Amino acid sequence: MNLLIATSQPWGARVGEAIKADGLAGIADVVIVDKRGDLKKAFDDVDPEFAFFLHWSAKVTDAILDRWRCVNFHCTPLPY
């Protein structure tokens, strides 16, 4: 199983690294994306079963949302 974690915050990358190190090695490959420009390529390369957005500060395109299962975690209400 492939998981993708997208985050625009340094703490989100640390959370992603902790998830990678927390026994998922035999269950899932975890890829962390922390730059907006890398997002679409990462989805195409990884083809994740699930993508988790941890305080991601950019709009996610409909092309991504329509193709992959995405879960957003954000500390405040999103404006759009």
Summary of the structure (lengths in Angstrom):
residues: 80
radius of gyration: 12.0
end to end distance: 30.4
largest distance: 37.9
contacts: 206
relative contact order: 0.24
helix: 36%
strand: 26%
